[in-house]
């Protein structure tokens, strides 16, 4: 991989990309021929250390055209992160903003609906993301989890989608600030004021773009409020139901996400804390049922001595599908094998505390899902 900023002169705003744009692991984010819409979007790509393939750069230098690659499943998730980044940065006209917002929401809902286990895997396995991207990935994962919970609670389809849109847009005014906080763990007084104001700023921007769905707007403005009156920005005690579910997903995912100053909280401890705060809440019950005891992304040891990572929920909560990380001797696998833990030989034995086994493993390897 080559840092994109070294070939930035070849990228023109408003013109098709001459090569595929990737993250530091080589995952496709933007395919050749896609268009960078604004200077701000280009600046964001450069600032986040995006890469281009050296061979593709050589091909261009030799006068050969780089063919666009079909996006992998995980590249489609990457497009959601960058789509949100562009939505937050680009000063689009109202009609274009609404169209881009709708396109992003539809794309994300389609991903989660088609592959809910992949969504859960990505929520639990965030080690490969740079912390400076935290604002983007957190909003996308919160939207995915909120949609899954609303579906499990049997909300109407239009309510599910509205909640997803509220989650995607709740932090439009503070995405970069969240990334800085994840890295440095502290805020200035001015930044704290900015954070407290972000629900109102986000709603003002949505209204200016012509968003008129009051359920969506109220969920955004109230997503940090709490029934004890200690939330913000208004200290409300009556909080709408969509905002309550949005807050639950938001706080829960923040706890199981790492920071520079602390590791991610264990999933079971995060669930325990959610239950302690809302002991009789059907929303918390839905959250615990959605993840289950062995969700995708959990690292486990098997009866035959292998260790692996859960990639699919199984017919029962205790019998997931696992992709191997080590063999019986504890040696790293050259290629992951799929193990059905409903078979006695591969039965689940214990949770595995060693997160380094999967920390830098591309999800394409364990899933084998390319499209």
N, C-alpha and C positions, 0 to 999 in steps of 0.2 A: 504494500500500500504506500501511497505517496500523499503527503499532506496537500489538501486541495489548494491551500493558499499559494503553493509553489507554482500552480498552473492557473491561478485565478484570472490571469489576463485572457484566457481562452473562453471564459464564461461571460456572456453578454445578457444583461437584463432584457427580457422580452424576446429572446432568441432561444431555440432549442438547445439543451445541453449537448455538448459534443461527446460526452462520455458518461458512464454510469457513476453515480455518487454513492459512496459506501461509508459505513462507520468503521471504527478502528479494528473491528473483527472481520471486516470484509462483507458484512451483511448489506444487501442492496437497500438503499433508502430512496433515491431518486434515479429513475432509469434514463438512459440517453434519450434525447428528443423531448423530454419534459422541459417545461419553460419555467425559468426563475422570474417571478412576477414583479419583483421590486428590488431596489437597492438594499432595503432593510432585510429582506429575506436572504439576499446574498451575504450581507454582513453577518447574519446569524449563522449561516452555514460555515463561514470562515472562522467565526469566533469559537464555534463548538468543535473545531478540529476534525472536520469531515475529510474523508480521503477519496482518492481516485486510484484506479489500478494502474500500476507502472506500465504493464503491457499495452493497455489501452492508450496511454499517453504516447508510447512508442509508435503504435499503429497510426495515430493521428499525425505524428511527425513524419511518418513515411507516406502520408497522403491517403491512408486507408480509413474508411468510415467505420465507426464503432456501432454495432447493431444493438438496439435496445434489448435488454433481457426481460423476460416475463417475471414479474415480481413474485418472490417466494411468499409463503404465508407470513413469515416474520417480517419481510420487507413491507408487507401491507400494514402491519402494526407500526413499523417505522414511519410510513406515510401519515399515519394518524398523528404521531408526535409532531412531525414537521408541518402537517396541515394546521394543527392547533397553533404552532409557533407563528406561521404566516398569518393566521387569523388575528392573533394578538398584536402583531407588529405592523401589518400593512394597513394604511388608512384607506380602506376600500369604500366606494360609494355604497349607500344603504342596500341597494338591490344586489350588488355583487357580494356584500358581506352576508346577506341572508342566504344567497345561493351557496357560497362557500361553507357557511355554517351547516346548512342542510346536507350538503354533500358529505361533509366530515361526519356528521351524526349518523347518516345512513350507512356509511362505510364501516364505522365502528360497530354499530348494532349488528350488521351482517357478519362481521368477524366473530363477535361474541356468540351470536345465535348459532353459527355454523360450528364453532369450536370452543365451547365453554370451558373445556378442560385446559386448553392452551391459555385462555385468559387467566385462569387460576394459577397456572404454572408461572406465567409472567409476573403476576402479583407477588408470588412468594420468592421468585428467583430474580432479584433486581441487581445482583452484584455486578453485572456486566455494563450497567448504565453509568456514565459519568454523573457525578452528583450535580454538575451544572445543568443537567437535563431534568433534574428532579421535578421542577414545576410542570413540565410537559408530561412526563410519564405518570406522575401522580394524578393529574387531572384525568388523563385517559383511563387509567386503571380504576379510579373512583367512579367514573361514568360506567365502566364495564361492570363493576361490582354492584353499583346501585341498580342497574338494569336487571342483573341476575336476581337480586333480592326482590325487586318489584315483581318480577315474573314468578318467583317462588311464592310470593304473597298473593298471587293471582290478581294483581292490579290489571285494569283494562289495558290493552295494547297501547292506546294513545297516551295513557298515564305513564306507562313504562318508558315510552320514547321521550316524553316531555321531561321526565326525571333525568334521563341520559343527557339530554341537551342542556339541562341546568347544570349538571355536573361538569360537562365539558367547558362551559362558559363561566363557571363560578369564580375562577381565578384569573380572568383575562387581564386584570390590572396588576397582578403581582407574580407572574410566572418567573421572571428573572430574579426577583427578590427571594422567592422560595429556593431557587438554586443556590444563591449566595448564602442563605441561612443554613442550608444543608451542608455546605462546605465549611463555613466559618463558625456556625453555632452561636452567633450573637448578632444583634441588630442595634443600630443607633436609635436615638429617640425619634429622629425624623423617619427612619424606616419602620419603627413600631407604629407610628401614626399612619404611615402609608398602608401597613398591613391591616390595621383596624378599619380603615376606610375602604378597603378593596371591594366589599360586597356592594356598597353604594355606587362606587365608580363603575363596576362591571354592569350593574343594572342601568346606569345612565347611558353607557355606551350601547347596550342592547336596545334601549328605547330609541336612541338616536338613529339606530340602524333599522328601525321599524318593527322590532319584535314586540308584539302586542299580547302574547300569551301570558296572562296574569299569573297562572300557576307556575310557569317557568320562572318568571321574574321574581315572584315572591319566594320561591325555593332558593334562588340565588341570594337575595338580600337577607334571608333568614338562616342561611346554612351554618352560621357560627353562633346563633342564638341558642339558649338553653332554658328549659322550663324553670330552673331555679333563679332566673333573672341575672345570672352572672356571665351570660354570653355577650356578644357584641355584633353590630355597632350600637344597638339600642337597649340592650338589657331586657328584652321581651320575656314574658312568662308564658304567653300563648304563642306557640310555634306551629306552623302548618305541618301536616303529615309528610309531604314530600321533603321539606327542609329537615325534618327529624331523620328521615332515612338517609338523606344526603350527608348529614353530619355524622351519622353512625359509620357510613362507608368511608368518609373522609378521615375521621380520627383513627379508625381501625387500621386503614392502610398506612397512615403516617406512622403508627406504632410499629408495624412489621417491616418498615423501610429503614435501611441503615442511614446513618449520618456520619460525618467525619468525626464527630465527638462521641458517638455511641454506636454499638451494633444494633441490628434489627431485633426487636422484641420477639421472643418465641411465640409462635402462633397460638398455642394453648393458653399462654399467659395473657395475650391480647384478648382472647375470647373470654377468659375468666374476668378480666377487668370490665369488658363490655357487659357481661351478665351482672356483675356486682353493681354497675351503675344503673342498669335497667333490668331488674330481676324478673319481671313478668312481661317483658316486651316481646310481642310476636316478631318484631323486626330482628331482635337479637337471636331469637330462636331460629329464624330463617337464615341468619348469618352463619350460625354454628352448623346447621344442617347443610348449607351450601358447601362449606369446606369439608365437613365430615372429619373422621379421625385420621384419614390418610389421603390428603388432597394432592393433586398434581403439584410437583415442585418439592415435596417432602423427600428427604433422603432416608433410605431404609437399608437394613441388612436382611438377608433371606436365609431360609433354612439350610441351603446348600453352601453357605459361607460367602456368597457373592454380596456385593453392595451395589445399590442402584438408586435411581430417582424415579418417583411415581410420575407417570405421564398421562394415565387415564384412570378415571374412577371405574370400578368393576361392578359386577352384578350385585355384590354386597359391599358394605363400607370397608370390610377387612380384606377384600380380595382385589386390589387394584392391579393395573398393568404397569410393569416397572421396566425401565431401560437400565441395563447394567453399566456400572462405572468401574468396578474392579472384578477380577476373577476370584475363584475360591481361595487363592493364596494372598489376596489383597493387592495384586498387581493391577495397575490401570489397564483397562480394556483398550485395544487398538480400534475396535469398532463395537458400539453398543449393541447388545442383544436384548430382545424383548422377552420378558418373563411374565407369565400369567400366574399370579400368586394364589389362584384357586387350585392350582396343582400342588400336591403335597411337597414335591421336591423343591418348589420355589416359594413356599409359603412365607408370609411375612413373619419375621422374627422379632425385630425391634426397630425403633427409630434410631437414626444414626446422627450423632452430634457433629460430625466432621463436615462442615459446610464447604471446605476447600475442595472437596471432591468434585463439586459441580459448579464452583464459583466462576470459572472461566470457560465452561463448556458451552459451545454454541447450541442453542435449542434445536437447530436444524439436525444436529447429529443425533440427539436422543429421540426426536420425533420422526425423522426421515420424511417430513412433509415439505415438499418443495414448492407446491403451487397452492 
